[in-house]
Amino acid sequence: MATKSCSCYSAVSLEHTNCHGYKLFKYQGCWYYYNTLQGVLNFQRDFQPQDTDIILASLPKSGTTWLKALTFALFQRSKHLSDDHHHPLLSHNPHELVPFLEFEFLQSSSPDLTKHSSSPRLLSTHMPLHTLQKDVLVSYWFFANSNTNGVERSSKSENMNGVEDCSTFEAMFESFCNGVSFCGSFWENVLS
């Protein structure tokens, strides 16, 4: 049950005390602990995605540790064979090897994410997808406008399927929000 508005952030709409006595704050439709919320805000403001980033997104207590361990093992298999007695997973928790973005951005508004892995950076989050949506659109914008995406275009005003005008970010934003995107609607993809 929501109790009152929180004055700590203008974007926070409600404050609630959970059954363990911890305060939660509602932001963009999701509940966060105070410290985690600061990391989310820093992430949304300062994260600079790279084309090669791999972000593992999961709900808490849904197998995140296993997901991180398996993904890390797959990406490191050429460096660390299965019989390697110095494999990082034998001495480090998967959460140390694949950091949570919201916790990295809690400690610093510009954390050194390369200290965990080089390109591709293997990162994780418990943030819901709509918190990350800006990054999906921005990544799509850079992909659609790169010369290395392997798609020939007959004119600058045609997008990858040659139909809509995505020559400006505003036009692509409008198409994206309306669900008109290469490989189908982003929204339908999320719902399926």
Z-matrix of the N, CA and C atoms (Angstrom, degrees):
N
C 1 1.445
C 2 1.513 1 109.14
N 3 1.307 2 117.70 1 127.69
C 4 1.451 3 122.45 2 179.95
C 5 1.519 4 109.57 3 -71.70
N 6 1.339 5 115.31 4 141.90
C 7 1.448 6 118.43 5 -176.67
C 8 1.513 7 114.21 6 -107.99
N 9 1.328 8 117.74 7 -46.57
C 10 1.458 9 119.94 8 -178.34
C 11 1.516 10 110.38 9 -162.62
N 12 1.316 11 115.94 10 168.33
C 13 1.455 12 120.24 11 176.11
C 14 1.517 13 109.03 12 -74.29
N 15 1.298 14 116.18 13 147.16
C 16 1.457 15 121.36 14 179.80
C 17 1.517 16 109.03 15 -99.45
N 18 1.317 17 117.08 16 132.63
C 19 1.457 18 119.92 17 -178.42
C 20 1.528 19 112.23 18 -93.49
N 21 1.353 20 118.40 19 -0.57
C 22 1.456 21 119.74 20 -176.06
C 23 1.529 22 112.53 21 -71.11
N 24 1.312 23 118.86 22 -29.71
C 25 1.460 24 122.91 23 177.64
C 26 1.521 25 108.01 24 -140.91
N 27 1.290 26 115.93 25 135.22
C 28 1.461 27 118.47 26 -179.78
C 29 1.526 28 111.93 27 -65.93
N 30 1.322 29 117.75 28 -26.06
C 31 1.467 30 120.93 29 -178.44
C 32 1.524 31 112.34 30 -80.66
N 33 1.324 32 117.69 31 -14.23
C 34 1.460 33 121.49 32 -178.82
C 35 1.512 34 108.70 33 -80.00
N 36 1.332 35 116.24 34 129.76
C 37 1.456 36 119.02 35 -175.00
C 38 1.521 37 113.58 36 -97.95
N 39 1.331 38 118.33 37 -33.13
C 40 1.460 39 120.33 38 -176.02
C 41 1.514 40 111.15 39 -142.36
N 42 1.327 41 114.42 40 157.84
C 43 1.456 42 121.94 41 174.25
C 44 1.525 43 107.30 42 -123.65
N 45 1.322 44 116.34 43 143.91
C 46 1.468 45 120.77 44 -177.08
C 47 1.526 46 108.26 45 -148.36
N 48 1.308 47 117.28 46 142.97
C 49 1.460 48 121.26 47 173.62
C 50 1.520 49 107.48 48 -103.20
N 51 1.355 50 116.11 49 123.39
C 52 1.471 51 119.40 50 -176.51
C 53 1.527 52 110.74 51 -80.71
N 54 1.318 53 116.73 52 -179.10
C 55 1.466 54 122.19 53 -174.92
C 56 1.524 55 113.03 54 -66.20
N 57 1.338 56 117.86 55 -15.97
C 58 1.458 57 121.62 56 178.26
C 59 1.524 58 111.71 57 -95.19
N 60 1.327 59 116.99 58 0.93
C 61 1.450 60 121.61 59 179.18
C 62 1.516 61 114.85 60 88.09
N 63 1.328 62 117.80 61 7.97
C 64 1.464 63 121.22 62 179.69
C 65 1.524 64 109.85 63 -92.67
N 66 1.326 65 115.29 64 141.07
C 67 1.466 66 119.58 65 177.73
C 68 1.520 67 110.25 66 -80.86
N 69 1.318 68 114.67 67 136.41
C 70 1.460 69 123.02 68 174.79
C 71 1.515 70 107.68 69 -118.07
N 72 1.340 71 115.48 70 149.74
C 73 1.460 72 121.55 71 179.75
C 74 1.519 73 108.75 72 -125.22
N 75 1.330 74 116.37 73 133.55
C 76 1.461 75 121.21 74 -179.01
C 77 1.526 76 109.27 75 -89.15
N 78 1.325 77 114.92 76 124.74
C 79 1.455 78 122.24 77 -179.54
C 80 1.517 79 107.98 78 -140.66
N 81 1.321 80 117.53 79 124.18
C 82 1.464 81 123.94 80 -179.37
C 83 1.532 82 111.32 81 51.91
N 84 1.328 83 115.52 82 40.52
C 85 1.453 84 121.04 83 175.25
C 86 1.516 85 115.62 84 81.91
N 87 1.330 86 118.71 85 3.06
C 88 1.466 87 121.88 86 -178.72
C 89 1.524 88 110.25 87 -126.06
N 90 1.322 89 115.95 88 151.70
C 91 1.455 90 122.20 89 -179.37
C 92 1.520 91 110.06 90 -96.84
N 93 1.343 92 115.92 91 132.81
C 94 1.457 93 121.81 92 -179.88
C 95 1.525 94 109.80 93 -133.25
N 96 1.334 95 115.52 94 150.55
C 97 1.456 96 119.81 95 167.73
C 98 1.519 97 107.47 96 -71.05
N 99 1.307 98 116.74 97 155.38
C 100 1.467 99 122.04 98 -175.29
C 101 1.528 100 112.03 99 -51.94
N 102 1.346 101 117.26 100 -51.97
C 103 1.461 102 120.06 101 -177.76
C 104 1.521 103 112.17 102 -64.62
N 105 1.315 104 116.73 103 -41.33
C 106 1.463 105 119.72 104 178.79
C 107 1.519 106 110.55 105 -62.81
N 108 1.332 107 116.73 106 -39.01
C 109 1.464 108 120.52 107 178.91
C 110 1.522 109 110.69 108 -59.77
N 111 1.316 110 117.71 109 -40.69
C 112 1.467 111 119.91 110 177.93
C 113 1.521 112 110.39 111 -60.91
N 114 1.339 113 117.47 112 -40.64
C 115 1.460 114 121.03 113 177.17
C 116 1.515 115 112.57 114 -64.38
N 117 1.345 116 116.92 115 -38.65
C 118 1.469 117 121.58 116 177.84
C 119 1.525 118 109.93 117 -63.78
N 120 1.318 119 116.89 118 -45.66
C 121 1.471 120 120.81 119 179.66
C 122 1.522 121 111.03 120 -62.86
N 123 1.332 122 117.29 121 -43.49
C 124 1.471 123 120.88 122 177.78
C 125 1.524 124 110.59 123 -63.25
N 126 1.337 125 116.33 124 -41.89
C 127 1.471 126 121.05 125 178.23
C 128 1.525 127 110.45 126 -59.25
N 129 1.332 128 116.56 127 -50.62
C 130 1.466 129 119.75 128 -177.06
C 131 1.526 130 111.60 129 -62.62
N 132 1.305 131 116.99 130 -31.95
C 133 1.463 132 120.83 131 -178.15
C 134 1.528 133 112.19 132 -82.25
N 135 1.347 134 118.29 133 -38.07
C 136 1.461 135 120.18 134 -165.84
C 137 1.526 136 116.65 135 -118.25
N 138 1.328 137 119.15 136 -10.14
C 139 1.463 138 119.60 137 -176.55
C 140 1.517 139 110.65 138 -65.53
N 141 1.340 140 115.57 139 132.23
C 142 1.460 141 122.19 140 177.16
C 143 1.533 142 107.74 141 -113.45
N 144 1.338 143 117.29 142 96.87
C 145 1.467 144 118.89 143 -177.93
C 146 1.521 145 111.44 144 -68.91
N 147 1.322 146 114.78 145 151.26
C 148 1.456 147 122.15 146 173.78
C 149 1.522 148 107.77 147 -113.01
N 150 1.302 149 116.69 148 150.78
C 151 1.466 150 120.91 149 -179.38
C 152 1.519 151 112.20 150 -56.38
N 153 1.316 152 116.87 151 -29.12
C 154 1.459 153 120.52 152 -174.99
C 155 1.527 154 113.49 153 -93.51
N 156 1.324 155 119.13 154 -0.92
C 157 1.467 156 121.91 155 -179.37
C 158 1.517 157 111.54 156 -58.87
N 159 1.308 158 115.09 157 140.88
C 160 1.459 159 122.00 158 173.05
C 161 1.521 160 105.90 159 -121.30
N 162 1.327 161 115.80 160 119.49
C 163 1.460 162 120.82 161 -177.45
C 164 1.518 163 109.08 162 -116.20
N 165 1.318 164 116.05 163 118.54
C 166 1.456 165 122.48 164 176.41
C 167 1.521 166 107.43 165 -88.39
N 168 1.312 167 117.36 166 118.10
C 169 1.464 168 121.47 167 -178.97
C 170 1.521 169 108.79 168 -113.56
N 171 1.333 170 115.63 169 128.29
C 172 1.459 171 119.97 170 -178.85
C 173 1.525 172 109.52 171 -152.29
N 174 1.316 173 115.27 172 158.29
C 175 1.458 174 120.78 173 172.89
C 176 1.520 175 109.05 174 -77.73
N 177 1.333 176 117.95 175 151.29
C 178 1.463 177 119.34 176 174.95
C 179 1.527 178 110.57 177 -58.19
N 180 1.312 179 115.20 178 143.14
C 181 1.463 180 123.22 179 176.91
C 182 1.524 181 113.13 180 62.86
N 183 1.333 182 116.99 181 32.55
C 184 1.467 183 120.17 182 179.32
C 185 1.528 184 111.56 183 -118.11
N 186 1.322 185 116.91 184 22.25
C 187 1.461 186 119.96 185 -179.95
C 188 1.517 187 113.23 186 97.37
N 189 1.316 188 117.31 187 21.54
C 190 1.460 189 121.51 188 -176.83
C 191 1.525 190 111.85 189 -60.21
N 192 1.339 191 118.15 190 -42.74
C 193 1.460 192 120.81 191 -178.36
C 194 1.531 193 110.52 192 -61.63
N 195 1.334 194 117.38 193 -43.61
C 196 1.454 195 121.56 194 177.37
C 197 1.525 196 110.89 195 -64.60
N 198 1.314 197 116.65 196 -44.38
C 199 1.465 198 121.08 197 179.10
C 200 1.527 199 110.75 198 -57.90
N 201 1.325 200 116.20 199 -45.44
C 202 1.471 201 120.42 200 179.10
C 203 1.524 202 111.47 201 -64.42
N 204 1.333 203 117.08 202 -44.78
C 205 1.463 204 120.50 203 -178.52
C 206 1.531 205 111.30 204 -63.06
N 207 1.328 206 116.38 205 -45.71
C 208 1.469 207 120.15 206 -179.50
C 209 1.529 208 111.81 207 -64.81
N 210 1.337 209 116.27 208 -43.88
C 211 1.467 210 119.92 209 -179.25
C 212 1.519 211 110.72 210 -66.34
N 213 1.331 212 117.06 211 -43.28
C 214 1.458 213 120.62 212 177.96
C 215 1.530 214 110.42 213 -60.82
N 216 1.335 215 116.83 214 -44.98
C 217 1.472 216 120.70 215 179.86
C 218 1.527 217 111.04 216 -60.50
N 219 1.337 218 117.11 217 -41.10
C 220 1.466 219 120.42 218 178.36
C 221 1.525 220 111.63 219 -63.32
N 222 1.330 221 116.59 220 -43.79
C 223 1.462 222 119.26 221 -177.75
C 224 1.519 223 113.00 222 -73.69
N 225 1.308 224 117.42 223 -22.65
C 226 1.465 225 121.14 224 -178.29
C 227 1.526 226 112.91 225 -101.47
N 228 1.327 227 117.95 226 5.20
C 229 1.461 228 120.25 227 -172.92
C 230 1.528 229 113.32 228 -61.99
N 231 1.321 230 118.82 229 -27.90
C 232 1.465 231 119.17 230 178.38
C 233 1.529 232 111.61 231 -77.38
N 234 1.321 233 117.13 232 -24.32
C 235 1.469 234 121.10 233 178.64
C 236 1.521 235 112.12 234 -90.45
N 237 1.320 236 116.86 235 -32.65
C 238 1.466 237 121.81 236 -174.77
C 239 1.527 238 109.19 237 -130.80
N 240 1.308 239 116.38 238 105.73
C 241 1.455 240 121.16 239 177.74
C 242 1.528 241 109.78 240 -70.66
N 243 1.311 242 116.89 241 163.65
C 244 1.465 243 121.14 242 -175.81
C 245 1.526 244 112.71 243 -61.38
N 246 1.330 245 118.08 244 -26.39
C 247 1.471 246 120.40 245 179.83
C 248 1.533 247 112.46 246 -96.44
N 249 1.323 248 117.41 247 12.36
C 250 1.467 249 122.88 248 179.08
C 251 1.530 250 109.69 249 -71.71
N 252 1.317 251 116.33 250 115.78
C 253 1.469 252 120.95 251 -179.19
C 254 1.526 253 112.49 252 -76.53
N 255 1.324 254 116.69 253 -3.63
C 256 1.466 255 121.12 254 178.84
C 257 1.532 256 111.46 255 -113.13
N 258 1.317 257 115.91 256 18.26
C 259 1.468 258 119.71 257 179.55
C 260 1.526 259 108.96 258 -59.17
N 261 1.331 260 118.46 259 133.28
C 262 1.465 261 121.18 260 -178.07
C 263 1.528 262 114.29 261 -55.82
N 264 1.333 263 117.58 262 -30.20
C 265 1.469 264 119.24 263 -179.97
C 266 1.529 265 112.91 264 -69.59
N 267 1.327 266 117.36 265 -15.66
C 268 1.466 267 120.41 266 177.30
C 269 1.529 268 111.85 267 -79.67
N 270 1.312 269 116.74 268 -19.28
C 271 1.470 270 119.54 269 -177.69
C 272 1.520 271 114.26 270 -124.41
N 273 1.322 272 117.70 271 -5.67
C 274 1.459 273 121.09 272 -178.30
C 275 1.523 274 110.75 273 -131.14
N 276 1.304 275 115.71 274 144.45
C 277 1.454 276 122.18 275 174.16
C 278 1.530 277 108.30 276 -69.82
N 279 1.331 278 118.89 277 140.31
C 280 1.465 279 120.28 278 178.28
C 281 1.536 280 113.48 279 -54.03
N 282 1.337 281 117.66 280 -28.10
C 283 1.466 282 119.96 281 179.22
C 284 1.532 283 111.80 282 -70.16
N 285 1.333 284 117.16 283 -22.83
C 286 1.462 285 120.79 284 174.68
C 287 1.530 286 110.60 285 -77.12
N 288 1.319 287 116.17 286 -33.73
C 289 1.464 288 121.60 287 -175.81
C 290 1.524 289 113.08 288 -83.98
N 291 1.319 290 116.78 289 -28.90
C 292 1.461 291 122.46 290 178.95
C 293 1.533 292 106.39 291 -127.20
N 294 1.327 293 117.18 292 91.51
C 295 1.465 294 120.87 293 -170.44
C 296 1.531 295 113.68 294 -73.76
N 297 1.323 296 114.77 295 152.49
C 298 1.461 297 121.77 296 172.23
C 299 1.529 298 108.04 297 -78.61
N 300 1.317 299 116.96 298 126.24
C 301 1.462 300 121.12 299 179.68
C 302 1.526 301 112.22 300 -57.87
N 303 1.341 302 117.04 301 -44.92
C 304 1.458 303 119.17 302 -176.38
C 305 1.522 304 112.21 303 -64.51
N 306 1.345 305 118.15 304 -28.42
C 307 1.457 306 120.52 305 178.13
C 308 1.519 307 111.41 306 -82.03
N 309 1.327 308 116.85 307 -34.76
C 310 1.466 309 119.99 308 174.91
C 311 1.528 310 110.44 309 -63.23
N 312 1.334 311 116.39 310 -40.74
C 313 1.466 312 120.42 311 -179.42
C 314 1.523 313 111.91 312 -79.83
N 315 1.306 314 118.33 313 -10.38
C 316 1.455 315 121.66 314 173.59
C 317 1.524 316 109.40 315 -74.27
N 318 1.322 317 116.20 316 -39.30
C 319 1.458 318 121.54 317 -177.96
C 320 1.521 319 112.60 318 -76.51
N 321 1.327 320 117.13 319 -27.28
C 322 1.456 321 121.75 320 -177.80
C 323 1.524 322 108.73 321 -158.26
N 324 1.336 323 117.21 322 144.28
C 325 1.461 324 119.00 323 177.52
C 326 1.529 325 111.37 324 -78.59
N 327 1.328 326 116.96 325 -9.61
C 328 1.470 327 120.46 326 175.00
C 329 1.534 328 108.96 327 -141.66
N 330 1.337 329 116.56 328 70.48
C 331 1.466 330 119.65 329 -177.90
C 332 1.522 331 112.36 330 -70.09
N 333 1.324 332 116.07 331 154.68
C 334 1.459 333 121.60 332 175.79
C 335 1.520 334 108.17 333 -84.78
N 336 1.317 335 117.32 334 93.46
C 337 1.466 336 121.57 335 -177.33
C 338 1.522 337 112.40 336 -75.67
N 339 1.330 338 117.38 337 -13.35
C 340 1.468 339 120.26 338 179.20
C 341 1.526 340 111.72 339 -76.55
N 342 1.338 341 118.28 340 -12.94
C 343 1.464 342 119.42 341 179.24
C 344 1.532 343 111.36 342 -67.99
N 345 1.331 344 117.06 343 -19.64
C 346 1.455 345 121.44 344 -179.90
C 347 1.516 346 111.59 345 -92.00
N 348 1.314 347 116.81 346 -41.35
C 349 1.464 348 120.75 347 178.31
C 350 1.517 349 108.17 348 -162.06
N 351 1.331 350 114.49 349 150.48
C 352 1.458 351 118.59 350 176.04
C 353 1.525 352 107.91 351 -87.54
N 354 1.303 353 116.94 352 -164.57
C 355 1.459 354 120.47 353 -177.19
C 356 1.526 355 110.31 354 -71.21
N 357 1.304 356 119.43 355 128.32
C 358 1.457 357 126.38 356 -0.96
C 359 1.530 358 110.57 357 -77.74
N 360 1.335 359 114.96 358 142.95
C 361 1.459 360 119.02 359 177.18
C 362 1.521 361 108.28 360 -78.23
N 363 1.306 362 116.54 361 128.81
C 364 1.455 363 123.11 362 179.03
C 365 1.524 364 107.28 363 -101.58
N 366 1.338 365 116.04 364 111.63
C 367 1.457 366 122.67 365 -173.44
C 368 1.523 367 109.60 366 -129.08
N 369 1.333 368 116.50 367 167.57
C 370 1.459 369 119.16 368 179.57
C 371 1.523 370 110.33 369 -142.17
N 372 1.320 371 114.63 370 166.97
C 373 1.458 372 120.42 371 177.64
C 374 1.520 373 110.46 372 -159.00
N 375 1.319 374 114.43 373 154.38
C 376 1.462 375 121.48 374 167.84
C 377 1.526 376 109.15 375 -106.10
N 378 1.339 377 117.07 376 1.00
C 379 1.461 378 119.94 377 179.40
C 380 1.516 379 109.44 378 -66.36
N 381 1.334 380 117.63 379 142.80
C 382 1.458 381 119.67 380 177.56
C 383 1.524 382 111.29 381 -69.78
N 384 1.306 383 115.46 382 159.41
C 385 1.453 384 121.73 383 -175.27
C 386 1.523 385 113.16 384 -55.61
N 387 1.331 386 118.24 385 -40.58
C 388 1.462 387 118.08 386 -176.39
C 389 1.524 388 111.71 387 -64.50
N 390 1.329 389 118.09 388 -20.55
C 391 1.457 390 121.03 389 174.57
C 392 1.524 391 110.05 390 -70.52
N 393 1.335 392 116.50 391 -27.73
C 394 1.460 393 122.34 392 -177.78
C 395 1.520 394 113.30 393 -96.76
N 396 1.337 395 118.74 394 -4.42
C 397 1.474 396 121.64 395 -171.20
C 398 1.509 397 113.72 396 -55.71
N 399 1.320 398 117.47 397 -38.00
C 400 1.455 399 119.92 398 179.77
C 401 1.521 400 109.36 399 -55.26
N 402 1.325 401 116.74 400 -40.39
C 403 1.449 402 120.35 401 -178.30
C 404 1.521 403 111.86 402 -68.19
N 405 1.336 404 118.06 403 -33.76
C 406 1.454 405 121.37 404 176.50
C 407 1.527 406 109.57 405 -61.97
N 408 1.323 407 116.54 406 -48.08
C 409 1.462 408 120.75 407 -179.40
C 410 1.533 409 110.93 408 -64.79
N 411 1.324 410 117.40 409 -44.98
C 412 1.465 411 120.55 410 -179.38
C 413 1.522 412 110.41 411 -63.44
N 414 1.327 413 117.65 412 -42.68
C 415 1.469 414 120.52 413 177.41
C 416 1.522 415 110.77 414 -62.10
N 417 1.332 416 116.70 415 -42.49
C 418 1.464 417 121.20 416 178.85
C 419 1.532 418 110.33 417 -63.10
N 420 1.318 419 116.89 418 -40.26
C 421 1.470 420 121.56 419 178.74
C 422 1.528 421 109.88 420 -59.89
N 423 1.333 422 117.78 421 -48.89
C 424 1.458 423 120.70 422 -179.43
C 425 1.525 424 110.78 423 -65.23
N 426 1.330 425 116.93 424 -40.36
C 427 1.460 426 120.19 425 178.26
C 428 1.521 427 110.96 426 -62.34
N 429 1.321 428 116.39 427 -47.79
C 430 1.462 429 120.88 428 -176.15
C 431 1.524 430 112.33 429 -65.54
N 432 1.317 431 116.50 430 -25.02
C 433 1.460 432 119.76 431 -177.61
C 434 1.521 433 113.49 432 -104.32
N 435 1.316 434 117.34 433 6.24
C 436 1.460 435 119.79 434 178.48
C 437 1.524 436 109.59 435 -85.87
N 438 1.299 437 115.77 436 157.92
C 439 1.466 438 120.85 437 176.70
C 440 1.517 439 110.94 438 -91.28
N 441 1.329 440 116.88 439 -1.97
C 442 1.457 441 120.01 440 -174.53
C 443 1.518 442 112.72 441 -106.79
N 444 1.335 443 117.31 442 12.07
C 445 1.464 444 117.83 443 -176.40
C 446 1.529 445 112.86 444 -84.20
N 447 1.322 446 117.68 445 0.27
C 448 1.453 447 120.40 446 174.06
C 449 1.515 448 115.03 447 76.96
N 450 1.327 449 117.31 448 12.30
C 451 1.458 450 120.22 449 -179.08
C 452 1.521 451 108.10 450 -117.01
N 453 1.321 452 115.57 451 124.44
C 454 1.461 453 120.48 452 178.13
C 455 1.520 454 109.51 453 -81.70
N 456 1.329 455 116.68 454 138.37
C 457 1.464 456 120.59 455 176.73
C 458 1.512 457 108.54 456 -124.28
N 459 1.310 458 115.22 457 141.21
C 460 1.456 459 118.30 458 -178.23
C 461 1.512 460 112.50 459 -83.20
N 462 1.307 461 117.74 460 -21.99
C 463 1.466 462 119.79 461 175.99
C 464 1.511 463 109.51 462 -150.30
N 465 1.321 464 116.52 463 159.40
C 466 1.455 465 122.91 464 -178.17
C 467 1.518 466 111.57 465 -63.83
N 468 1.321 467 118.59 466 -27.36
C 469 1.457 468 120.38 467 -175.66
C 470 1.526 469 113.41 468 -84.31
N 471 1.327 470 117.58 469 -8.76
C 472 1.459 471 119.36 470 178.32
C 473 1.517 472 109.73 471 -92.41
N 474 1.325 473 116.96 472 141.30
C 475 1.451 474 119.53 473 175.16
C 476 1.519 475 109.44 474 -87.09
N 477 1.331 476 116.98 475 -164.25
C 478 1.461 477 120.70 476 -173.78
C 479 1.514 478 113.62 477 -62.87
N 480 1.330 479 118.77 478 -30.61
C 481 1.464 480 117.87 479 178.95
C 482 1.524 481 111.11 480 -100.08
N 483 1.345 482 117.59 481 8.59
C 484 1.445 483 122.03 482 171.97
C 485 1.508 484 115.65 483 73.11
N 486 1.338 485 119.05 484 16.99
C 487 1.453 486 119.92 485 -175.54
C 488 1.519 487 112.25 486 -111.75
N 489 1.319 488 117.45 487 -62.92
C 490 1.455 489 120.08 488 -172.62
C 491 1.526 490 112.66 489 -87.20
N 492 1.307 491 116.05 490 157.60
C 493 1.455 492 122.20 491 178.22
C 494 1.522 493 108.92 492 -89.01
N 495 1.319 494 116.75 493 110.07
C 496 1.464 495 121.70 494 176.79
C 497 1.521 496 109.38 495 -121.76
N 498 1.319 497 116.04 496 35.22
C 499 1.453 498 120.18 497 -177.80
C 500 1.524 499 111.90 498 -73.95
N 501 1.315 500 117.42 499 -16.01
C 502 1.462 501 120.45 500 175.02
C 503 1.528 502 108.45 501 -122.31
N 504 1.309 503 116.23 502 155.80
C 505 1.457 504 120.24 503 178.14
C 506 1.525 505 110.15 504 -62.12
N 507 1.328 506 116.46 505 -36.98
C 508 1.460 507 120.50 506 -179.84
C 509 1.530 508 111.46 507 -61.84
N 510 1.338 509 116.54 508 -41.71
C 511 1.465 510 120.25 509 178.94
C 512 1.526 511 110.77 510 -65.99
N 513 1.338 512 116.23 511 -40.74
C 514 1.459 513 119.09 512 178.49
C 515 1.528 514 110.67 513 -67.39
N 516 1.327 515 117.15 514 -39.66
C 517 1.470 516 121.48 515 177.82
C 518 1.525 517 110.11 516 -58.34
N 519 1.322 518 116.31 517 -44.96
C 520 1.466 519 121.41 518 179.66
C 521 1.532 520 110.84 519 -62.20
N 522 1.322 521 116.97 520 -45.47
C 523 1.466 522 120.96 521 178.22
C 524 1.522 523 111.01 522 -63.37
N 525 1.314 524 116.37 523 -44.02
C 526 1.465 525 121.64 524 -179.67
C 527 1.527 526 110.64 525 -59.83
N 528 1.328 527 116.57 526 -48.24
C 529 1.465 528 121.04 527 -179.45
C 530 1.529 529 112.09 528 -65.33
N 531 1.331 530 117.38 529 -30.50
C 532 1.462 531 121.39 530 178.40
C 533 1.523 532 112.30 531 -83.14
N 534 1.332 533 117.08 532 -0.68
C 535 1.455 534 120.21 533 177.27
C 536 1.508 535 114.28 534 83.60
N 537 1.337 536 118.24 535 14.46
C 538 1.459 537 121.98 536 -179.96
C 539 1.525 538 107.75 537 -101.39
N 540 1.330 539 115.78 538 97.50
C 541 1.463 540 121.28 539 -176.56
C 542 1.517 541 110.36 540 -143.91
N 543 1.311 542 115.27 541 154.28
C 544 1.459 543 122.87 542 174.43
C 545 1.529 544 108.36 543 -55.58
N 546 1.295 545 118.15 544 135.53
C 547 1.477 546 125.28 545 -177.03
C 548 1.514 547 112.76 546 68.70
N 549 1.308 548 118.21 547 19.87
C 550 1.454 549 121.18 548 174.36
C 551 1.517 550 113.75 549 98.58
N 552 1.298 551 113.65 550 172.18
C 553 1.456 552 122.01 551 -178.05
C 554 1.522 553 110.94 552 -65.02
N 555 1.312 554 115.58 553 131.65
C 556 1.457 555 120.93 554 174.11
C 557 1.523 556 110.15 555 -57.03
N 558 1.329 557 116.34 556 -43.05
C 559 1.463 558 121.51 557 -176.77
C 560 1.526 559 111.57 558 -64.34
N 561 1.329 560 117.01 559 -42.60
C 562 1.462 561 120.50 560 178.37
C 563 1.537 562 110.83 561 -65.85
N 564 1.323 563 115.45 562 -36.38
C 565 1.457 564 120.00 563 177.77
C 566 1.526 565 110.39 564 -61.82
N 567 1.318 566 117.15 565 -43.64
C 568 1.459 567 122.03 566 179.57
C 569 1.512 568 110.55 567 -64.96
N 570 1.324 569 117.53 568 -41.34
C 571 1.466 570 121.54 569 -176.81
C 572 1.518 571 112.59 570 -72.82
N 573 1.338 572 117.27 571 -24.16
C 574 1.465 573 118.73 572 -177.19
C 575 1.466 574 111.29 573 -86.65
